[in-house]
C-alpha cells in the first residue's frame, strides 16, 4: 500500500504546479501560493525572497502545512493533497544544484531566466537574484480522492 500510495502522490504532484503554504509568525498565520517542484523523496522545492512574510515565518519556525488542489473541481472528482512538514532554505551548493535541477525540469523558463536567456530573463532577473530555494521535508501527507468514494483519504507518514 505504501509504495502504491507514494506513486499516486508522486503522480499527483507531477500534475500540479502551485501549492498553498501555511506558516505562522509574530503577525499571526499566513498563507501563500507558490510554484513548486518535487523530488523522488516527495520533498517540495519553492523559490521565495527571504524578506517575504512566509520566509520570515519559516526562519523563526520551520513547521508548515501545505495544500495542493486543482481549481473548480466537481465534488465527485475532487482530488487534493494535504501535508505537514518542515521548510528551510537550501544552504549547500549540492542541495542548491538538486533544487535548481528539480525546479528547472518542471519550469524551464526559470532555468532560462537564471541563464539570462528567453523572454522571462529581463522580467525575472531581479526577483530571482533576491530569491532562495526552500525545501519542504514532509512528515505527513494525506491524499484526498473522491473518485474512489466521497471523502476517500489515504495517509502517508514519512
C-alpha positions, 0 to 999 in steps of 0.5 A, a space after each residue: 500500500 505504501 509504495 502504491 500510495 507514494 506513486 499516486 502522490 508522486 503522480 499527483 504532484 507531477 500534475 500540479 504546479 502551485 501549492 498553498 503554504 501555511 506558516 505562522 509568525 509574530 503577525 499571526 498565520 499566513 498563507 501563500 501560493 507558490 510554484 513548486 517542484 518535487 523530488 523522488 523523496 516527495 520533498 517540495 522545492 519553492 523559490 521565495 525572497 527571504 524578506 517575504 512574510 512566509 520566509 520570515 515565518 519559516 526562519 523563526 519556525 520551520 513547521 508548515 502545512 501545505 495544500 495542493 488542489 486543482 481549481 473548480 473541481 466537481 465534488 465527485 472528482 475532487 482530488 487534493 493533497 494535504 501535508 505537514 512538514 518542515 521548510 528551510 532554505 537550501 544552504 549547500 551548493 549540492 542541495 542548491 544544484 538538486 533544487 535548481 535541477 528539480 525546479 528547472 525540469 518542471 519550469 524551464 523558463 526559470 532555468 532560462 531566466 537564471 541563464 539570462 536567456 528567453 523572454 522571462 530573463 529581463 522580467 525575472 532577473 531581479 526577483 530571482 537574484 533576491 530569491 532562495 530555494 526552500 525545501 519542504 521535508 514532509 512528515 505527513 501527507 494525506 491524499 484526498 480522492 473522491 473518485 474512489 468514494 466521497 471523502 476517500 483519504 489515504 495517509 502517508 507518514 514519512 
